[in-house]
Amino acid sequence: MIGIGILLFIILAVGGMIYWQNKGVPTNNQPSVTLISPNGGEVLKEGSVYTIKWSTQNIPAANKISINIRRVAPPSLPSEGQEFDPIIFINLENTGSVDWNISDMYPEGNYILGITSYTSIPITDAITDESDNTFNIIK
């Protein structure tokens, strides 16, 4: 009788430990998009072609991708006003990359790219990411 009681105690204790250890473990099934490159430190030359790369997890296949650009003005320049269209691409298929012809409309400087995954326009269910650090566009 004591042996069965000890065995039952061990089973309950081990089962409780397994439950306790797994209780706080998150499952990573949240949708996400990650900008891979440019992600900071790159130098891109006007007139060249650069491949923008991203990855997604748990994003529906029908979702579209848009990519936008934001200039990070140095302290000596005003931060308001832009000399260019901030939308680079819209309604892209989620292929993981796109070639970008770097136009002469971008003044030399530091930039951040943003990427958005969405179901439809108007965008109400955006999943976003942006460059971790600035990259540079030169003439």
NUKOLDREN-327462 format. One record per residue (C-alpha): residue in one letter; x, y, z. Coordinates in pm, whole numbers, padded with zeros to 5 digits, always signed. Layout:
BEGIN
aXYZ/...
***
This chain:
BEGIN
m+00000+00000+00000/i+00282+00240+00079/g+00445+00162-00257/i+00130+00261-00449/g+00101+00582-00247/i+00462+00675-00322/l+00416+00590-00688/l+00100+00803-00704/f+00282+01090-00531/i+00571+01068-00782/i+00331+01066-01079/l+00144+01370-00946/a+00467+01554-00860/v+00622+01492-01202/g+00298+01583-01379/g+00274+01903-01175/m+00634+01995-01258/i+00574+01941-01631/y+00259+02155-01616/w+00436+02429-01418/q+00736+02435-01654/n+00521+02459-01968/k+00259+02696-01830/g+00452+03014-01907/v+00607+02902-02235/p+00464+03117-02513/t+00379+02963-02845/n+00513+03175-03129/n+00214+03164-03358/q+00164+03541-03370/p+00186+03690-03720/s+00504+03888-03781/v+00703+04053-04057/t+01076+04123-04024/l+01278+04356-04245/i+01608+04176-04313/s+01782+04431-04536/p+01853+04712-04546/n+01855+04692-04169/g+02125+04945-04082/g+02473+05045-04190/e+02434+04983-04563/v+02545+05243-04818/l+02318+05253-05125/k+02410+05446-05436/e+02162+05647-05639/g+02090+05474-05971/s+02178+05128-05840/v+01947+04833-05780/y+01922+04702-05424/t+01730+04392-05318/i+01505+04461-05019/k+01457+04140-04817/w+01206+04043-04551/s+01065+03736-04380/t+00718+03661-04244/q+00571+03414-03998/n+00207+03311-03973/i+00098+03565-04234/p-00194+03459-04457/a-00086+03391-04815/a-00332+03651-04947/n-00173+03935-04746/k+00005+04207-04941/i+00327+04392-04859/s+00400+04764-04874/i+00738+04930-04822/n+00794+05293-04728/i+01096+05512-04664/r+01162+05781-04405/r+01453+06023-04404/v+01630+06070-04073/a+01742+06430-04093/p+02068+06531-03927/p+02029+06775-03636/s+02120+07074-03856/l+01825+07014-04094/p+01456+07058-04021/s+01281+06729-03959/e+00956+06841-04123/g+00890+06826-04494/q+00994+06564-04745/e+01127+06603-05094/f+01012+06258-05210/d+00723+06010-05206/p+00757+05794-04892/i+00584+05491-05052/i+00831+05277-05246/f+00606+04974-05310/i+00245+04882-05241/n+00040+04567-05302/l+00345+04342-05340/e+00308+03967-05318/n+00475+03823-05008/t+00777+03677-05192/g+01043+03777-04937/s+01226+04022-05163/v+01191+04292-05424/d+01445+04480-05637/w+01450+04854-05571/n+01584+05097-05832/i+01720+05377-05614/s+01589+05694-05775/d+01753+06036-05780/m+01453+06178-05589/y+01615+06078-05256/p+01856+06341-05123/e+02182+06210-04978/g+02132+06113-04618/n+02026+05856-04364/y+01705+05660-04407/i+01485+05396-04245/l+01264+05152-04439/g+00932+05036-04303/i+00750+04722-04413/t+00382+04642-04365/s+00181+04327-04422/y-00193+04382-04463/t-00506+04212-04587/s-00661+04496-04789/i-00671+04873-04842/p-00762+05073-04640/i-00510+04913-04408/t-00671+04829-04075/d-00487+04514-03966/a-00125+04612-04025/i+00168+04396-03918/t+00483+04609-03936/d+00857+04631-03887/e+01128+04880-03979/s+01505+04898-04017/d+01683+04857-03683/n+01923+05139-03773/t+01971+05389-04054/f+02125+05317-04392/n+02277+05580-04619/i+02186+05686-04973/i+02467+05858-05164/k+02487+06026-05506/
***
